[in-house]
Amino acid sequence: MSLNLMADINQTFLDLQEKISNHTAIVGVVGLGYVGLPFAVEKAKVGFTVLGIEQNPLRAERVNQVDNYITDVNNEDLKQVVKGGKLKAFPGFDHVPEMDVIVICVPTPLTKNLTPNLNYIENVTQKIAHQLKPGQLVTLESTTYPGTTDEVIRPMLEQISGLKQGEDFFLAHSPERVDPGNKRYTTKNTSKVVGASDGHSLEIATLFYEQTIEHVVPVTSAKAAELVKVFENTFRAVNIALVNELALLCDRMNLNVWEVLDAANTKPFGIMPFYPGPGVGGHCIPIDPHYLEWKAKEFNFETHFIALAGEINRKMPEFVREKARRVLNNLGIAPAKAKVLVIGVAYKKDLGDWRESPAIAVIDYLLEDNVNVVYHDPYVPEIEAQGQMFYSVELTDETIAVADLVIIATDHSQIDYINLVEKAKAVLDTRGVTRLLKCDREKVTLL
Ligand code: SAJ
């Protein structure tokens, strides 16, 4: 490499380093969802000017009007950065040339065949590539298979822009680690892994993340960083499947899986609490491990744990249907004659996200059995199931008492479960939330 070129690289690198260190860098965040918006606010709070790119124009406008739609974002923080001119959202990519750092936080869903769907990533990468400038840092936060950054994003950026990674622009992967609804661990105090396939990119990306995150963990490649995140979610999917399988076995053995798990978790070391449930929802745990499963096949490698975990976790909504049928049968009520009240439709407690929620799968099964279903969820005013719209009913003693069976599908903290059991004819508790309460145990069937 010629000395001039080396000098140019150094100057490009030094200029960006300076702007990141003194927070004068302009930061672009592509995708203002549950990952992107909290990230954008954190960067704006320390003085960076943040330009959000949000494909949904209504969401972009809501950001600019300080109409917060992400529960993990503090309304006052959002107001402060927007009114202070530090955060502005746009529906398009026109401002990419002004940006020094571009952070990609778009969804990575699955196709119907459980294979990776990189459409969002490819679409935004193409738009960025057409306007990429020397001296810019691009980082990918979306959870994806090892190789996406180096084998999909890098070639698109280099071929379309004619620029070279590590010399003209910098590229890294830093997987998001947002636990939606977690009040203790936020974007700021959750350690963050950063990986890149060249030294300059790794150094500059690490510096960037260190500006707002207390502990940054560099790894030697983008692939390693991608694999770290997919492993984290595979770890959860497999352990959740393990306790779900235990629940299925305990049902056969007529044992109480909650008693077994609560006792096992008294061991002070070598175990970690996971609990059975109606299935696994959200846009991470049921999805991300299959990105690794798909990539592993390229190496002629079968990731059996991932496949089996997915199979067991997807079986749980049908198991709830079967248990509900048994309870109704014991009451002498045919499903087609039954009134069922489902408590909670969000994919996990104390939030309103019902995407991929197992509770929706349970409701679908109940509707297939011609059950008369209503639901109550304080966080979710309406849902669609089997092509029908359903609206959350008010939770009153009457709506509880009129049901032949109450199914607890999501264990929101604010529900009065003691009163629920007292007023109900029968309860199917798929979350074990009533197991330690002083209530009429005769009425309650645990998963
Ligand atoms: N679930 C169980 N049993 C359990 C734990 C969870 O049935 O013992 C169910 C939940 O009800 C939910 C699903 O699994 O339907 C996923 O729950 P989750 O909390 O594991 O997943 P997310 O998607 O809300 O958040 C996770 C993060 N969670 C934690 O680390 C606790 C983490 O895996 C990722 O940082 C994040 O997804 C992400 O974005 O990848």
Residues whose N, C-alpha, C, O or C-beta is under 5 A from the ligand:
A	BS01	SAJ	E176 R177 V178 D179 P180 N233 R236 I240 P273 F274 Y275 P276 G277 G279 V280 G281 G282 H283 C284 I285 Y347 K348
